[in-house]
Amino acid sequence: MTNPATIPTLLCLDLGTATGWALLNEYGSIASGTAQFRPRRFEGGGMRYLRFKRWLTETKNVTGQIDAVYFEEVRRHVGVDAAHAYGGFLAHLTAWCEHHAIPYEGVPVGTIKRFIAGKGNADKDAVIAAIKARGHTPEDDNEADALAILYWAKQQHTEQRGA
């Protein structure tokens, strides 16, 4: 049996209006999904970020603790709206992590794809296939990306412990 004290609780995110998430708990179990933060009719543009912050807090409360947060670090976006949304989610995530004294780290897209699919420029289908090969059934590419980040982060933590 694995000693729960040696397994960190990791939250991994693919930030966006449809945020993919994956969580490794202290017992080694993995949960994942996609949380929607689309703007709603008749609400201000900042409400999606307040809902995101509330979601982070609820996730932390349910798990009891989060030892580290990893997120997909995107350097280039297809459109201006996507870039603005990503920047807003990133700002709120990092401020939330700072407030709760939780370490956080961005992981470049190419690093994640190379790790999970063998190529830094792997397409969405290759990432989804690699995640399915590990026994998961992601509902979309956002969840698959979050799971890929989780497997990368888990390996980093294992290597740091020298296990």
C-alpha positions in Angstrom: 0.0 0.0 0.0 1.2 3.5 -0.8 1.8 5.9 2.1 -0.6 8.8 1.6 1.8 11.2 3.1 4.1 10.8 0.1 1.5 11.5 -2.5 0.9 15.2 -3.1 -2.5 16.5 -4.0 -2.1 18.0 -7.5 -4.6 20.1 -9.4 -3.8 20.4 -13.1 -5.7 22.8 -15.4 -6.1 23.6 -19.1 -7.4 27.2 -18.6 -10.2 28.6 -20.7 -13.9 29.2 -21.0 -14.1 25.3 -20.9 -11.4 24.6 -18.3 -10.1 21.1 -18.3 -9.1 19.8 -14.9 -7.5 16.8 -13.4 -6.8 16.1 -9.7 -4.5 13.6 -8.1 -5.5 13.1 -4.4 -3.5 11.9 -1.5 -4.5 8.3 -2.1 -3.3 8.3 -5.7 -6.8 8.4 -7.2 -7.4 10.6 -10.2 -10.6 12.6 -11.0 -11.0 14.8 -14.0 -13.5 16.7 -16.1 -14.3 20.0 -17.8 -15.8 23.1 -16.0 -17.7 25.6 -18.1 -17.2 29.3 -17.5 -19.0 30.8 -20.5 -20.4 34.3 -20.0 -24.1 34.1 -19.1 -26.7 36.4 -20.5 -27.1 39.7 -18.6 -23.9 39.3 -16.6 -20.8 41.4 -16.7 -17.6 40.2 -18.3 -15.9 39.6 -14.9 -18.5 37.1 -13.6 -16.8 34.1 -15.4 -13.7 34.8 -13.3 -15.6 35.1 -10.1 -17.3 31.7 -10.9 -13.8 30.3 -11.7 -12.4 31.5 -8.3 -15.4 30.0 -6.5 -14.9 26.7 -8.4 -11.2 26.7 -7.3 -12.2 27.3 -3.7 -14.8 24.6 -3.7 -12.3 22.2 -5.2 -9.9 23.0 -2.5 -12.5 22.6 0.2 -13.7 19.2 -1.2 -10.1 17.8 -1.4 -9.0 19.3 2.0 -5.8 20.6 0.5 -4.0 21.2 -2.7 -0.2 20.9 -2.6 0.5 22.3 -6.1 -1.2 23.6 -9.2 0.0 23.1 -12.7 -1.5 24.7 -15.8 -0.9 24.7 -19.5 1.2 27.7 -20.4 0.0 29.0 -23.7 2.2 31.5 -25.5 0.1 32.0 -28.7 -3.6 32.1 -29.2 -5.7 31.9 -32.3 -7.7 34.9 -31.5 -7.7 38.0 -29.4 -10.8 36.9 -27.4 -9.1 33.6 -26.5 -5.9 35.5 -25.4 -7.9 37.9 -23.2 -9.9 35.0 -21.6 -6.7 33.0 -21.0 -5.0 36.1 -19.4 -8.0 36.6 -17.1 -8.1 33.0 -16.0 -4.3 33.0 -15.5 -4.4 36.2 -13.4 -7.2 34.9 -11.2 -5.5 31.5 -10.8 -2.1 32.9 -9.8 -3.7 35.4 -7.4 -5.8 32.6 -5.8 -2.7 30.4 -5.5 -0.8 33.2 -3.9 -3.6 33.9 -1.5 -3.7 30.3 -0.4 0.1 29.8 -0.4 -0.2 27.1 -3.0 2.8 26.7 -5.4 1.9 26.9 -9.1 3.7 26.3 -12.3 3.0 26.8 -16.0 4.0 23.9 -18.3 4.6 24.8 -22.0 2.3 23.2 -24.5 5.1 21.5 -26.4 6.5 19.9 -23.2 3.1 18.4 -22.4 2.5 17.1 -25.9 6.1 15.6 -26.1 5.6 13.9 -22.8 2.2 12.4 -23.4 2.2 11.8 -27.2 5.9 11.7 -28.1 5.8 14.8 -30.3 5.9 18.5 -29.2 3.5 19.3 -32.1 1.1 16.4 -31.6 -2.5 17.3 -32.5 -5.6 17.0 -30.2 -6.5 13.6 -31.4 -3.0 12.2 -30.5 -3.2 13.6 -27.0 -6.7 12.2 -26.5 -5.5 8.8 -27.8 -2.5 8.8 -25.4 -4.8 9.6 -22.5 -7.3 6.9 -23.5 -4.3 4.5 -23.7 -3.8 5.3 -20.0 -7.4 4.2 -19.2 -9.3 7.5 -19.2 -12.3 8.6 -21.3 -12.0 12.3 -21.5 -15.1 14.2 -22.6 -13.1 16.6 -24.7 -9.5 17.8 -25.5 -9.6 20.2 -22.5 -9.9 17.3 -20.0 -7.3 15.3 -22.0 -4.8 18.2 -21.8 -5.4 18.5 -18.0 -4.8 14.7 -17.6 -1.6 15.0 -19.7 -0.4 17.8 -17.4 -1.2 15.7 -14.4 0.8 12.7 -15.6 3.7 15.1 -16.4 3.5 16.7 -12.9 3.2 13.4 -11.2 6.4 12.2 -12.9 8.2 15.5 -11.9 7.2 14.9 -8.2 8.3 11.3 -8.3 11.7 12.3 -9.8 12.1 15.1 -7.2 11.6 12.6 -4.4 14.1 10.2 -5.9 11.6 7.4 -6.1 
